[in-house]
Structure formats: C-alpha cells, structure tokens
Amino acid sequence: MDRKSLINDLHKALEILSEYSGGYSGEYASAEEFYCDLRNRVQKLEHGDDSVLAELQTWFTPTCQWDDFVGNISL
C-alpha cells in the first residue's frame, strides 16, 4: 500500500471513529481518547514521520483498539 492510500484510509478511520464515544480498550478509557491519539499519529505520518507506522499497525490488528471501539468495519 502506498503512503497516500494509507493516509486516505486513516482519514476514513478517523471519520468513522469520530462517531463513537465511551468504551474501553487497554490503554484507552474512551473512543474519544483513542481518536485524539490516532489523529496525532496520522498528522505525524502526513509530515513524514514513519516511526508511527508500527503503532498504527498494532492499533488496527484484530482484537486491538480499532476492533474494541469500532468493531469489524472495513475501511
């Protein structure tokens, strides 16, 4: 997947996640808290910081943060 496509998918994820509130997932006490961190990582990636890629991959791994807050929604 190329960088532009990944960033577009992450923006879709942010849009979807913005519809959720509450919940719990490991280090995040709410969907809003996870949203803030995800938005921050997307901004870093947009500015060329590839150090966030491993964390983003983990967040979207089955049974991790994305699944905990949103469920099985395809981007």
NORCOR-V523666 format. One record per residue. N is the residue number from 1. RES is the residue in one letter. SS is DSSP state (H for helix, E for strand, C for the rest). Layout:
BEGIN
[[N/RES/SS] [N/RES/SS]]
END
This chain:
BEGIN
[[1/M/C] [2/D/C] [3/R/H] [4/K/H] [5/S/H] [6/L/H] [7/I/H] [8/N/H] [9/D/H] [10/L/H] [11/H/H] [12/K/H] [13/A/H] [14/L/H] [15/E/H] [16/I/H] [17/L/H] [18/S/C] [19/E/C] [20/Y/C] [21/S/C] [22/G/C] [23/G/C] [24/Y/C] [25/S/E] [26/G/C] [27/E/C] [28/Y/E] [29/A/C] [30/S/C] [31/A/H] [32/E/H] [33/E/H] [34/F/H] [35/Y/H] [36/C/H] [37/D/H] [38/L/H] [39/R/H] [40/N/H] [41/R/H] [42/V/H] [43/Q/H] [44/K/H] [45/L/H] [46/E/H] [47/H/C] [48/G/C] [49/D/C] [50/D/H] [51/S/H] [52/V/H] [53/L/H] [54/A/H] [55/E/H] [56/L/H] [57/Q/H] [58/T/H] [59/W/H] [60/F/C] [61/T/C] [62/P/C] [63/T/C] [64/C/C] [65/Q/H] [66/W/H] [67/D/H] [68/D/H] [69/F/H] [70/V/C] [71/G/C] [72/N/C] [73/I/C] [74/S/C] [75/L/C]]
END
